[in-house]
Amino acid sequence: MSAASGSVPALPGPDVPDPDAGPGGHGPLDAPREAVLELRAVHRTHGTGPAAVPALRGVSLTVRPGELVAVMGPSGSGKSSLLALAGGLDRPTSGEVHVEGQSLHTLDRNGLARLRRRRIGYIFQHLNLIGSLTAVENVALPLELDGTGVRRARRLALDALTEVGMSELGDRFPDQLSGGQQQRVAIARALVGERRLVLADEPTGALDSQTGEAVLRLLRRRVDAGAAGVLVTHEARHAGWADRVVFLRDGVAVDSTAPLAGVEALLSGSGR
C-alpha cells in the first residue's frame, strides 16, 4: 500500500492536545473523573466441570474519560475476553461490568444492543464490515439501527469518514478498498455518534507501520477529546501511546503500573 493511502490528516483544535508528537506526548489526568468503564472482580469461565477453562480470574479495571489503557499479555492470557466483557458482547461468570454507571448485568439483550450502538465503539480485529454496503453505509448503520434518520445518519457517517481521511471513498464497497482503508472505515464506524467508550482489539495487526501509527494517533485524539479507550495490543511501541498498561497472564492482572521498559520481561514470564 502506498504511503498516501496510509496517512490520516491531523485535525488540530484548540481544546484537543496534539498527539503527533508521538508516544508520551500526553499527560496524566488533572483530577479524578467519573469512570466510563469499571470491571469489578470479573471472572469468566468457559465450559463447566472438568472441561472448564478460566479466561479471566478476578480482574478489576477502571478507565476514566481522557484515559487510554493498553492491555497486553501472551496469547491466551484473557485480553480478548476482557474486551468482550467491557463491550457487552459477553457476560462475566461472576463480578460486574459498568459502563457510565450502568451495570451491564441488569440489561437484557435489547438493552445491551442499545448501549453498544449509542455509547460503545468497538474496533474489531477482523473488521466485520458488511460487504454489500458502501463505506458510508457501513459507518451509518449503527445510527440507523438506533432510529436516526437516514439523511442525518449518512451526514454523521461522512463526518466520521472525513476524520479518518476517507471522505472521498465513501461510495466504495469494502472489496474496492485496501486493507488499511477498510481498517479506517471500521474505525469511523466505531467513532461515529456519541461514543464514550472506544475498545480496540489489535487494531493495527494487519496494517503497515505507517498506517498503524496513523490509527493510533486517531485513537489517541478521540480519547484526548474526552472518550475513554481500551487498546489490546502485543506491541510495546503501540502501548506507548497509552496512559497506562495492564498486563494479563493466565487471566490475572499481574501488573498495571510497570514502565514500558519492563514489557518484554512481563510478557516472557520473568515478571510473574
N, C-alpha and C positions, 0 to 999 in steps of 0.2 A: 504494500500500500504506500502511496506517496506521502511525503511529509505534509502536503497541503491537506490531504483528507484526514490527517490525524490531529490537526490543530483545532483548538477551541478558542475563539476570541475572548479576550478579557472583557469583563463588564464592570468597570470601576464605578464606585458610588461613594458618596460622602460618608455613609454610615457603615459601610462594609469594609473590613480590613482587606488589604491586598495580599492574597496568598501566594502571588507569583514570585515572592522572594524565596520560596522553597520551603521544605520542612523546617519547622522550628520558628517560622515567621509569625506564629500566633501565640498569644499569651494565655495565662490562666484566667479562669472566670473571676470577675471582680468580686462577686458575692454569691452565696448560695441562692439558687432559684428552685422553684417547684420542679420536681423531676418530671420528665416526659416519659421515661421508661424506668420501671422498677421490676426486677426479678427478686423474689423473696424466698430464699432457701428452696430453690426449684430442683426437683428430681424428675428425671424422665427415664423410664424403663421400658424397653421394647420386649414384648413377649411375656410369658408367665412361666412359673415353675422352673425346672432345671434349664430351660431354654432362654430364660430371661437375660437380657443384656442391658446393663445400665449405661445410658448415654450421658446423663448429667446427674451429679450427686451433690445436692445441697448448694447449688450455685446462687449467689446473690450479686446483683449488679444494679447500679443506679446511674442513669445518664440524664443530664440536665440540658436545658436549652443552650445553644452555643458550644456544645461539647461533642467532640468526635472521639469515640472509643474504638480502638483496634482490638480485635480478638485473634489471638494466634495460638497455635498448638499443632502437634503432629496429626497425621491422618487418623481419624477415629477418636479424636480427643473430645468431641462434642460441639465443635464450632457451629456446624450447620444446624444441629439440634437446638442450640441456644437461639440462633437467628429465627428458626421456625416458630419457637415458642414466643419470642419477642414480637413477631408479626402476626400472631394469632392463627398461624397455619397449622399448629399442633397444640395440644393441651398437655400440661405437666401431669405426671403421675401424682405428685404432691407439691405443695408450695403454691405461690401465687405470682401472677404477672399483671402488672398495672400499666396502662398507657394513659397519660394525662389524668391520673387519679381514678380511672375506670378499671375496675377489676375484670379481667377478661373471662374469668370462670363464671361470672354472673350473666354473660351474654350467650344467647342461643346462636345458631348458625347464621341467621339473618342479621343479628346484631353485630356479630364479628365481621361479616361481609361489609356492612355499612361502615364500621370503624376503619377497616382496611382501605376502602375506597376514599374515605374522607381525610384520614389522618396519617396513614402509613404508606410510605413509598418503599417498594421492595425491588431492588435491582438483583435479578436472579442470575446465577452463574450461567445458565443456559438460555437466557434472554426471554424465552416464551413469547415471542412476537407472533401474531396471527398472520399467516401467510396471505390470506385473502383480503386483508385490509392494508391500505396505504399507511405510510408513516404517520401522517396526521390523524388518521382514523384509529390507529393503534394507541396513540397518545390520548386521544379524546375519549376512548371507550370507557375508562373508569368514571369519568364525569357524566357521560350519557347514561350509564347504568345507574348512577345516583340521582338521575332526574334533571340534570342540567340540559337546557335546550340545545339542540344540535348546533345552531349557529354560534352560540356563546361557547360551547364546548370546543368547537373547532378553532375559534379565535384564541382561547386559552392554550389549546394544544400547539397552535402555531407560535405563540409566545414562548412556550417551553422549548420547542424545536429551535427557535432563534437563539435561545440561551445556550444551547449546545452546538450552535453553528450549523444547523441543518435546515434552515428556513427554506432554502431553495430546492430541497429534496423531499418536501412533504407529500408530494403526489406519487412518490416511488413506493413500490411494494418491497417487502424485505429481501426477496431474491434478486432485486435490482440494486441492492446496496452492498458495500463491502462489510467485512466483519466489524471494523471499527465504527462504521456508520450505523450499523444495526445496534451496536452497543450504546451509541449516543441516543438513538431513538428509545431504547429501553430505559435509559436514564431520564430522558424527558418525560416518559410515562410515569416514572417514579416520583418526579418532582412537580408535576402539574397540579394546580389547585393548592389548597391549604394543607400541605403535608408537613406535619410537625415532627415526624419520626422517619428517618431515612435509614433503611437497612440494606447493606450491600454485601453480597456473597461472592467474594473473589471477583470483583467487577473488572479487573484488568487481566484476568488469567489468559484470555485468548487474544490479547492486544499487543502490538509492538510497544516498545518502551516510550516512544514519544506520545502515542495516543493514550497509553496508560497514565502517564503523568498529567495529561490534559483532563482525563476523567477524575483524577484525584484533586486537581485544582478546582474543578467544578463542584465536587462533593464538599470540599473544604469551604468554598464560597457560600454554599447553601447553609452549612452549619454556622458559619460566622454571621450569617444573616438572621439566625435565631432558631434554626431547627436543631434537633438532636440526631446524632448519627452513630451507627454501629457498623464497623468495617471488618469483615472477616478476610484475613489475608495470610499468606505464608511468607511474604517478603518483608524483611526488616526495613528496607528503604521506603516501602509504602506505609508501613506502620509509623514511620517518622512524621507523617502528616497529621497524626492523631495527637490529642492532648494527653492521653494515657493509654497504656496497653494492658490487656488482661490475657494472661497465659493459662491455657487449659491443658490438663494432662489426665487421661483416663476419666474424663467427666468432672474433674475437680479444678477449681481455680487455684493454681499453685502460686501465682504471683500476679499482683495488679499494679505494682508501682515500680518494678525494676526498670533501670535505664535501658535504652535500646542496645547499648553495648553488651548487655547480658542476654540478648535474644537467642543467639546460637546455642549458648550453654543450656538455656531452659528447654529449647526445642530438642536438643540431643539427649536430655535426661539428666545431665550433670547438675541441673539446678533443682532437682527434686529434694 
